[in-house]
Amino acid sequence: MNWTTVCELAAVPRDGAVAVLVDGAQVAVVRLADDSLFAISHRDPVSGANVMARGIVGSVTVDGVEVPTISSPMFKQVYDLRSGRCLTDRRAVLATWEVRLHGGDVQIGPALAVTVRAAPADDPIDAEVTT
């Protein structure tokens, strides 16, 4: 597996994100307060703007489980950082990448597979994220 070093951990603020370029893709690297890292598409799937690294990092409770999230700075959709699935609009999904800390460097691995399937016409589009 190929890993691309994109920045030092210190370059990513806690509870914040930075935008990086990986093999031509704009990726937002998100760091939580506990130093957990996530890599998601920098492109907001609803607005089409490359702004997700400017989103608000937080969490929500879903079925009794705390879920790390990022909210789009454009229209405020809330995304699960673990899967890229939008929690407020079933039609939206962010691409995700494997990410790791190697020494003091943040490295991005391959993109994880994302499948979007159309639902019946009277039902919103459902997004499935597979790893």
C-alpha positions as CSV (number, residue, x, y, z in Angstrom):
1,M,0.0,0.0,0.0
2,N,1.3,3.4,-0.9
3,W,1.2,6.2,1.7
4,T,1.7,9.9,0.9
5,T,3.2,12.2,3.5
6,V,1.1,15.4,3.4
7,C,2.2,17.4,6.5
8,E,3.4,17.3,10.1
9,L,0.8,16.6,12.8
10,A,1.5,20.0,14.3
11,A,0.2,21.6,11.0
12,V,-3.3,20.3,11.7
13,P,-5.0,22.2,14.6
14,R,-6.8,20.1,17.2
15,D,-10.6,20.1,16.4
16,G,-9.7,21.6,13.0
17,A,-8.6,20.6,9.5
18,V,-6.3,21.5,6.7
19,A,-6.6,21.0,3.0
20,V,-3.9,18.9,1.2
21,L,-3.5,17.6,-2.3
22,V,-3.1,13.8,-2.8
23,D,-2.7,12.4,-6.3
24,G,-4.7,15.4,-7.7
25,A,-7.5,15.0,-5.2
26,Q,-8.2,17.8,-2.6
27,V,-8.4,16.1,0.8
28,A,-9.3,17.6,4.2
29,V,-7.3,16.2,7.0
30,V,-9.2,16.5,10.3
31,R,-7.7,16.2,13.7
32,L,-9.8,15.7,16.9
33,A,-8.8,16.9,20.4
34,D,-7.6,13.4,21.2
35,D,-5.3,13.4,18.1
36,S,-7.5,11.0,16.1
37,L,-7.1,11.7,12.4
38,F,-9.6,11.5,9.5
39,A,-9.3,12.2,5.8
40,I,-12.3,13.3,3.8
41,S,-13.0,15.0,0.5
42,H,-12.4,18.8,0.7
43,R,-15.2,19.2,-1.9
44,D,-18.6,19.8,-0.3
45,P,-20.9,17.4,-2.3
46,V,-23.9,19.8,-1.9
47,S,-22.4,23.1,-2.9
48,G,-19.6,21.8,-5.0
49,A,-17.1,24.2,-3.4
50,N,-13.8,23.0,-1.9
51,V,-14.5,24.1,1.7
52,M,-14.7,21.1,4.0
53,A,-11.4,21.9,5.7
54,R,-13.1,25.1,6.9
55,G,-16.0,23.1,8.5
56,I,-16.9,22.9,12.1
57,V,-15.5,19.8,13.9
58,G,-17.7,18.4,16.6
59,S,-19.7,15.3,17.5
60,V,-23.3,14.1,17.8
61,T,-24.8,11.2,19.6
62,V,-26.4,8.6,17.4
63,D,-28.2,5.6,19.0
64,G,-26.2,6.3,22.2
65,V,-22.8,6.4,20.5
66,E,-20.7,9.6,20.1
67,V,-20.0,10.1,16.4
68,P,-17.2,12.5,15.3
69,T,-18.5,15.0,12.8
70,I,-17.7,17.9,10.5
71,S,-20.4,20.4,9.4
72,S,-20.2,22.0,6.0
73,P,-19.4,25.7,6.2
74,M,-21.8,26.3,3.3
75,F,-25.2,24.8,4.1
76,K,-24.4,23.2,7.4
77,Q,-24.9,19.5,6.5
78,V,-23.3,17.3,9.2
79,Y,-21.1,14.4,8.1
80,D,-19.8,11.4,10.1
81,L,-16.0,11.6,9.8
82,R,-15.6,7.8,10.1
83,S,-17.7,7.0,7.0
84,G,-18.3,10.2,5.1
85,R,-22.0,9.6,5.4
86,C,-24.2,12.8,5.8
87,L,-26.3,12.6,9.0
88,T,-28.7,15.4,7.9
89,D,-29.1,14.7,4.2
90,R,-29.2,11.1,3.0
91,R,-28.3,12.2,-0.6
92,A,-24.8,13.5,0.3
93,V,-21.7,11.6,1.1
94,L,-18.0,12.6,1.4
95,A,-15.2,10.4,0.0
96,T,-12.8,9.2,2.7
97,W,-9.2,8.1,2.7
98,E,-7.1,5.9,5.0
99,V,-5.0,8.2,7.2
100,R,-2.2,7.4,9.7
101,L,0.4,9.1,11.8
102,H,3.9,7.9,10.9
103,G,6.6,9.4,13.2
104,G,5.4,13.0,13.4
105,D,4.0,13.0,9.9
106,V,0.4,12.6,8.6
107,Q,0.1,10.2,5.8
108,I,-2.8,9.5,3.4
109,G,-3.4,6.1,2.0
110,P,-5.8,4.9,-0.7
111,A,-9.3,6.3,-1.0
112,L,-12.0,4.1,0.5
113,A,-14.8,2.9,-1.9
114,V,-18.0,5.0,-1.9
115,T,-21.1,3.7,-3.6
116,V,-24.2,5.8,-4.2
117,R,-27.3,4.1,-5.3
118,A,-30.5,5.6,-6.4
119,A,-33.6,4.9,-4.4
120,P,-37.2,4.8,-5.8
121,A,-38.4,8.1,-7.2
122,D,-40.5,8.9,-4.1
123,D,-37.7,8.2,-1.7
124,P,-34.5,10.3,-1.3
125,I,-31.2,9.0,-2.6
126,D,-29.4,6.6,-0.2
127,A,-25.7,6.6,0.1
128,E,-23.8,3.5,1.1
129,V,-20.2,3.7,2.2
130,T,-18.1,0.5,1.9
131,T,-14.6,-0.1,3.1
